[in-house]
Amino acid sequence: MSTARRHVPSNIPPSLMRCELPGWRYRIEDEDDVRCVYCGHAMDDHYDLNQWSVSFEDYASIHEQAIRDPEFPGPPLGHPHVVLRGDIIERKTCLHICPFCGWWIAEDRAVLPAMQWQHWVVTLASMSILQDLALNDIDLPLQEVRRYLIRKFEARASIHPRLFELTVASVLSDFGYKATATAYSNDGGVDVVLDDDSGGRIGVQVKRQRRSVEVEQIRAFLGALIMGNFTAGIFVSSSRFRRGAIRAAQKCSESIMPIELIDANRFLDMLGSVQLKHKPVPEDCGITRTEPLKFHCVNYSHLNTL
Ligand SMILES: [Zn+2]
């Protein structure tokens, strides 16, 4: 099964480099103001020293690289200001996760004392990249699909029609309906049935199509609603509705039964408005102590303690 979230195996990809990396703070106790590079939303912070392992040697190797750099402005290798004492006096680990789309950054920061007076601060970070989901796989977990669509809504054009139906049913159920996707073939023009609290039965048609929905499709949908004894209808499209289709739905709502139209943009709004009910947790990121993250140094500095 494919997954939308993977940590970067070697280097931060160029697509993410054009985004601003989180504004790392100077003091270890400061919280980072990290925003999702896809949604711009503030991330949820999970602080837990036991989420993954980073050894003293991992930090120390970054420190040594910096000292060996000919451009390094500080004292030379072997000077007691740069020779590390061998312990970590403060460490902070934080997993920042976007509550909407699941994008994450893992941050690990350590303060390393030198033999004499100086403290060196190494911040390591690892971030997820968006991998393409095979949206023709109708067995994909729907939360993965929903998060993926938030990050890459244009992918709706290639989603399997059945998977789109299931995704729509899942989103509508978050609005309080009991939503049931009907059998994929021979559904009589109704893809999802919604039962509301007042005994109403709403038929939903879900169309994954690139062209705009035509008036004929609304008429055919009305026929399916009448034949199926529904009290109302909702037409969800991955595209837009032609003016004639909108007029037909309005006319139908005034005289026969309510038909609501949900186009792609409105569906994305609806998806975003209920997504916080399914905030990703650290376990969703696939980070474990036994599968070490590959970290990238994103900051290196020293605290002058003189
Ligand atoms: Zn996001």
Boltz pocket constraint, residues with backbone or C-beta under 6 A from the ligand:
constraints:
  - pocket:
      binder: B
      contacts: [[A, 36], [A, 37], [A, 38], [A, 39], [A, 40], [A, 41], [A, 98], [A, 99], [A, 100], [A, 101], [A, 102], [A, 103]]
      max_distance: 6.0
